[in-house]
């Protein structure tokens, strides 16, 4: 578990952040935009996707920013994307507050609109009888309107437009409300779901998981309390109150607000659903995609191996590759795309090279996994290029670029190009974006991995840490060889999965005929350091 940030650490962090900004962007009195960056990101998302979900901290102004989006949408002509905006909160006060916010934006933007109107609309009650419901609306010269409706799913019946479901997790009939809202997408409507969390099994959190895992189209915009502070929330509060902003005042404000929420701060401020901790992948899920056809190859160098002569080290590693890896490479299907992930380790942790082949049925199959323990830096470079040069239809690679791994990641980008290889700085944001799709492939059984106890143990090291699936920093196990492991295979697989799902660029070429190629169909001999591919020769 990550240690909490102290008040002094936060003040120093914010001071250093602002020190890197141009003078014009520093200080509350010089804020350059009406909307803060996370509010702008939310509007960008609603402009590009029919379904947007945002899990947010309390009182960071997400709904206030969406009021601007509502006015711009309802005030536009139909050929400019205009449509009715239908707002559903879970009580009357929320509805009135949103409509008042929209009225403020309408006056600021100066579109032709009516004042706020209260009206009654009739809906069918729970027992079938009609009843009158109080609602609010603003009408625009475009012919469209913003309407704050009842939170009942039937309120959307017969309507069309842009639906905003506010504090969705707290609606009484959330699942049915979502189904009713999705019906409006058929004719070009939009749906925005906004809420703080209310437990891990709430329909709101399940919707977010489906989008992040790629099971449902849409975008997720996450705004924690600390995200909002870093992007200017407290500076905006000071501006409104007429106070002078300082890093120390912001740090004290942060500490005070967190103290108010106590044990509920994780869910209310940090977007972590309650009971959101524990093992991410079950044994049954992992074993269901394991196959004995994918070997795990392990190379361990003796202590002092790095002190041997260059040619001795090179010869030893090359002979090992020819004996153990080359036969597997020779059996790879030349018609399939191949990608890889590489988690780097030098002393203590392993380096794991994990290739994936995308089958014609779109299943990602592991031909083998290579684990390197105590292998010197230069030999790891040699091994990587020796193998990747021989992967058929190589598409993409992803490297752990933290610490010492950065050098090898940089060399791989230089060799294969930035469009094919990416140096990844593993972070909570990266895990948040890439662990759910990998889990979805495991659950759908569209991926095959080695049947190996150490690989399974590494995958079991993935845990929910502050609402994000990742390998914790303190996760340590011992492998069958007695060596230390830190979920290395799990990280390599996630990197490989991201690489396999990335867009690829293929180039056409005219092959040299067999008569012109003395080496024959393989394009290399067993003693060559690299394939005859036209790439620069290593060593």
VENCORBEL-V540808 format. One record per helix or strand of 2 or more residues. SS is the DSSP state (hx for helix, st for strand). FROM is the first residue (numbers start at 1). LEN is the number of residues. If there is no record, write none. Layout:
ss:SS from:FROM len:LEN
ss:SS from:FROM len:LEN
This chain:
ss:hx from:7 len:13
ss:hx from:23 len:3
ss:hx from:28 len:3
ss:hx from:37 len:12
ss:st from:51 len:6
ss:hx from:62 len:13
ss:hx from:78 len:3
ss:st from:85 len:4
ss:hx from:92 len:18
ss:st from:117 len:8
ss:st from:130 len:11
ss:st from:145 len:5
ss:hx from:153 len:4
ss:st from:162 len:4
ss:hx from:168 len:3
ss:hx from:174 len:14
ss:st from:190 len:6
ss:hx from:203 len:10
ss:st from:219 len:5
ss:hx from:225 len:6
ss:hx from:233 len:9
ss:hx from:247 len:22
ss:st from:278 len:2
ss:hx from:283 len:6
ss:st from:290 len:2
ss:st from:295 len:6
ss:hx from:305 len:3
ss:hx from:310 len:15
ss:hx from:326 len:5
ss:st from:337 len:7
ss:st from:351 len:8
ss:st from:364 len:2
ss:st from:368 len:6
ss:hx from:377 len:12
ss:st from:394 len:7
ss:hx from:405 len:12
ss:st from:421 len:4
ss:hx from:428 len:17
ss:st from:447 len:4
ss:hx from:453 len:7
ss:st from:462 len:4
ss:st from:468 len:4
ss:st from:477 len:2
ss:st from:484 len:2
ss:hx from:488 len:14
ss:hx from:514 len:3
